[in-house]
Amino acid sequence: MHIDNEPLQRFLHGQLDARARSDARAHFADCAECRDRLAAAEREEAALASLLGHLDHTPRPTSAHALLREAALRQRDAFRRAAATILLTLGTAATVWALPASRNWIVDRFGSNPQRVESGSPAPQPTTSPAISGIGVPFGTRLVIEFAAPQAAGHADIVFSDEGEEIRIRTVGQAVFDVVADDRVSIQNRGSTADFEIAIPRAAPYVEVRVGEVRIFLKEGASITAGEAARTDGSYTLPLSVRARAGFAAS
């Protein structure tokens, strides 16, 4: 028996309660077909969010941290729309915008683009943003987040929120997140140079981040110990490179 589309989408957006989410994770671990459907849904949503975000403007340079936050907002907006409405609207808009005559009429009518598109000229191609992958895990009384190995480059941004019952881990590109147990998440990052964002609710009682066997971050209640100093906003940027071996010993 497979997971229906609605609970699959709710799982994707972190809208299941802790028990239902745990049951869904167990099912995905055993069912290759449902894992493939979940991966396909993540790719489709990332592609839709990318097209919606780039259909009518040129993307500006941005950091991985900002890109992760923008992608999360796009994902929440996309989930609130019916899939059929999104596809129909997107397909119609893309078709009309690609026609030079229609595009010139829109520009003349609304003045939204200073550059006209002459007939016979190729329409500018939308820029595709990297896909976003991630996971949300209920924090319980204890959670250890373990990166499998040091990276040649890349870092983990740790930020805090005042609400939510899950710790969210995101990255630009593909990554394998393995929920080893209720209190441990393993990130298979060997050979990666990606940046990660870890969003932790302040109510989480115990959160530990390791690179291999080296602890680089520990939150026990309101007390925080990290291998790097906090930024002015209270967040942390922790290297995932071999320099992480300068962290502090795990207990």
N, C-alpha and C positions, 0 to 999 in steps of 0.2 A: 504494500500500500504506500502511495507516494503523497508528499505534502502538496496541498492545493496551492494555486497561484496566490490567493489572498494572504494566507499565513506566510507564504514564502516572501512576499513583498513586505509584510509587517516585520518579519525577521530581518530582512535586508535593511530596514530603516530603524531597527531597534525599538519597535513598538509592541513587542511581546513581553509579558511579565517574565520574571526570572525562571519560573518552573517551565512555562511553555518554551522559552528560549533554550533552556537546558535540554528539553525533549527534542527540539528541532536540531540542535547541534549533534545529539546522539544519532538522530536519523541520518543527517548528512554524512556522518562518519561511516555509516554502514551502507548507504545507498549511492552508488556512483551516478545513477541517472539524476537524482535530485541535486547532487553536488554540481553536475554539469548545468542543470537548469539555473541554479543559484549563480554560478559563474557567468552564464549567459545573461542573466538579468542584471548583474553588476556591470557587465560590458555595455549592454544596451542603454542602461541609465546614464552611464558615464558619457557615452556617445551623444545621447540626446541632450544632456546638460551642456556638453561642449558645443553642439550646434546651436542651441538656444542662446548660449552666451556669446557666440561669435558671428551670428548671422548678419548683424547690422553694424558691427564695429570692428576695428582693428585691435587685437589684444595688446595690452600694455605689458611691458616687462614686469615680472612679479617674483616674489620669493616663493620657495616651496611652502613656507608657513602660511602665507596669504592665500596661495592656490588651494591648499587644503581647506581653509575656512570657506572660501568662495564655493568650492565644490560641495561642501556639506549643505550650504544654503540652497544651491541648485537642486540637490537631491531631495530636500524636503519639499521644495516647490513642485518638483516633477511628480512626486508621489500624490499630491493633492489633486492633480489633474487626471482625468480619465485617459487611459492610454490611446484610445481611438481618437480623442480630440487633439492630443498632442501630435500624433502622427499626421492627421489630416491638416492641421494648421501649419505644421512645419513643412510638409510636402508642398502645400499650396504657396506658402510664402517663398520657399526656395525657388519654385518654378517661375513665379512672377518676377522675383528679383533678378533672376538669371537672364530675363529677356531685356535687351537694351532699351527698346521702346517703352516698355512698362516701367523700367527703372528710371528713365529720364522723366516720365510723367510724374512718378512719385517724388523725385527730387524737385521738379518745377512746382509741384502742388504744395509740398510741405517744407522744402528748403532744408532737408536733413543732411545733404551731402554736397559739398562745394564742387565736386568733380563729376561732370557728366560722362556717361558711357555712350560712345558713338556706336552706331549700327555696324556690325561686322567685327567689332573689337571683342576679344575674349573677356568674359566676366571674371572679376577677381575671384580666386578660389578661397573658401574659408580655411582658416588655420585650425588644425586639429590639436587640442590640448592632450597631454598625457592622461591616461586613465588613472582613477583614484581607487585604491583598494584599502580595506580596513576591516576592523572588527570591534564589536562592543561586548564587554564582559561584565556581568554583575560582580561588584567587588567583594561582597560577603565580609568576613572578618579578616581575611588575609589574601593578598594576591601578589604573586611573583611574576614579573615580565622578564623573560630571558631571551636575549639575542644570542643566536647559536655561536657566533664568532665575531671577532673584531673585523671592522671594514677598513679598506684602504682610504676611504673618505666618508663623509656623511656624519650627521649628528641626530640626536633626539631632542626635540623641543618638548618640554614638560610644562603644561599650563594647567590652571586650576579653575573650577567653576563652583558656583554656590548651589547647584541643583543637579538632579539626575541620579540614577541608581546604577549606572554603568561607567566603566572606564573605557574610553574609546581610543583606539590606536589606528592611525591612518598614515598612508605614504603615497607619494606620486609614483605610479607604475605598479607592477605586480609584485606581491610578496605572499609567502605562505605562512598563515597564522594557525598554529596547532594548539588547541585547548587540551593540554595534557591531563589536567584534573581541574576540579572546581577552584583550586587556589593557584594554578600555574598556567601561563601562556608562553609557548615557545615560538619565536620568530625565526624562520629559516632564512637567514640573510647572508649566507656564505657567498662571496664573490660580488656582493652588492655594494654600491656607493650611494644609495638613496638616503634621503632625510626622512625622519619619522616625526609625527606629532602624537603625544600621549596626553589626553585630556582627563584629568582626575578630579572628581567631585571632592570638595573639602571634607565632606562627611566620611569619606573612605578611611577606615581606621588604620590599615596597614597596607602599604604598597611598596614593593621593592623592584628595582630595575637592575638587571645584570647584563654584562657582556661576557659570555662564557661563564667563568667562575668568579669574575670580578664584579663586585657591587659598585655601581656608579650613582645610585640614588636610593634613599630610604625615607619613607613618610610613616611615622608612628604617631597617630593622633595629630596634634598640631606641630609636633617636632619634625624637622626636615634636616637630613644630612645628605650632602651631595659632593661629587668630585669636582664641581665647579661652583663659583659664587653665583648667587641669584642675580637676575637682571633687576632693573629699577621697578618693574611691574610685578615682581615676585615670581616670575617664571624662570625656567632654567634652559640653557642650551648645553647639552652634554655630548662630547665627541664619541662617536662609535668606532673610531680608528684605534690603532694599537696604543695610542696615547691613553686610551681608557684604562690601561693597566696601571696607571697612576691613581686609580680609584682607591676606595677604602675596603678593607677586608670584609667579606661576607661572614655572617655568623653561622 
